[in-house]
């Protein structure tokens, strides 16, 4: 402890830097580490009078209920399923859009379309729920008006569960396209023109240039984005799901993810023990997932590993 | 040519829902109920906006709360994030990797929503305070890492060393070198923070019961749900209440009034966003 190069030596030498980072450390200690103590709720049948250690201990009963009722399985399938689709489609669409935009020569057109595609990223999720209502509600929704004008029967979209995986995915792509497209566009801009010149001389057409130069050069950007996405694969896009679906029970089977379940258990059903258990499951599952992915990547290529 | 066409379709798809809302806000309520939403108003009317501005007190209050929270949160957050980013990228700071991991670990594992909620309400007594709208959003590990990379790529290390030789202490170096040279990065992280605060509804929904403390977006959310309730009551019971209150057009007008500032600001702001994002992601 009191060796010359020990902790206190460092503390003294870099007093000011320690002071500068202290608020941040305190922030994470209070906001992230302290609540970990509350994981204990997952093993209790919470009662409001009892508080943290006054509630009766029930062991694994909460988990048993969640597993046996099939809730946990449903939540896992939905959460993972949506995220996998989001990652695959999200990257494919934004890479596609970035390549197209990079081929466009008109400056004004390029700027304008990029701005428009970025617009949805800036608006709130509450507005998204207004948008969705505007388009999909049974009586006055735009979609049904359109169907009617073609002489087709209107559809009560808010009562048709099988449509929602598509709708939620569409809204996800719509909102995030601009953001991830910009990142890919920047990587494309960073590719040296010499490659393209050389390919042109060799007689490669535009599709060959895209396939053999652009796409391989996007690999490292893709991997970074992929790693970030995998890290939060058990976390859902809570805002998106909650604002689109809300407390519409008809749709829960296909739209409920861990985050919306936990939020409802807390705000609507006051199921503290159950909600904590589901949250803990989410955390552990996600943690194991990241560790595994990181381990595998480290084996394949150390440069890309997260830590 | 194909590229132009596809990009154009993408852009129109991005713009289209906004046009629907604008059109809805300018349509007479009865026309919405009778004819539904259309891209061009069938019966033009400003009654939705009139309704929004008849009792503007609540709306102005919500605007005030959101502006206050956004400004304070962004400034304080930036101050803390830049300091942390600076310290964590200093090569001669021995514990930088340990502390980075201390911060990063919180994205890997956490207590979850419920223990966090109980901690803040029961043990810190933050329910119904402005502090709870600001504090939890000040920092995220992602923004700290982003800032760390910005500073690392924007400022050569020799600059720190020469400043040290000239007798500047660490805070002085941070204050007079980092804050000036890392401006594009600071602008980007600041915009991220500001956007998150501005669009937040979740904090109000969890922690705020007092209507006069609602953030703008949660105020919108609540109004919409109340309107929905009113119009359902009206159709369900046959009471003509719904006829007097133009619920549908008011909802759309409210959405426009709440979203307006972002739409007007964003063409200017967007440039910095793109610039910052590209530095962070490409050099990452």
Interface residues (C-beta under 8 A of the other chain):
Chain A: X10 X14 X16 X17 X19 X20 X21 X23 X24 X25 X27 X28 X30 X31 X32 X33 X34 X35 X36 X37 X38 X39 X41 X51 X97 X100 X101 X103 X104 X106 X109 X112 X113 X114 X115 X116 X117 X118 X119 X120 X122 X123 X124 X125 X126 X127 X129 X130 X131 X133 X134 X135 X139 X140 X141 X142 X144 X145 X148 X174 X177 X178 X179 X182 X183 X185 X186 X187 X189 X190 X221 X224 X228 X231 X232 X238 X239 X243 X259 X262 X263 X265 X266 X267 X272 X275 X276 X278 X279 X280 X282 X283 X284 X286 X287 X290 X307
Chain B: X3 X4 X6 X7 X8 X10 X11 X13 X14 X15 X17 X18 X20 X21 X24 X32 X33 X35 X36 X37 X38 X39 X80 X81 X83 X84 X86 X87 X88 X90 X93 X94 X95 X99 X101 X102 X103 X104 X106 X107 X108 X109 X110 X111 X112 X113 X114 X115 X116 X117 X118 X119 X122 X124 X135 X136 X138 X139 X142 X144 X169 X170 X171 X174 X195 X198 X199 X201 X202 X205 X206 X217 X218 X220 X221 X224 X248 X251 X252 X255 X258 X259 X262 X263 X266 X267 X269 X270 X273 X274 X277 X278 X281 X282 X284
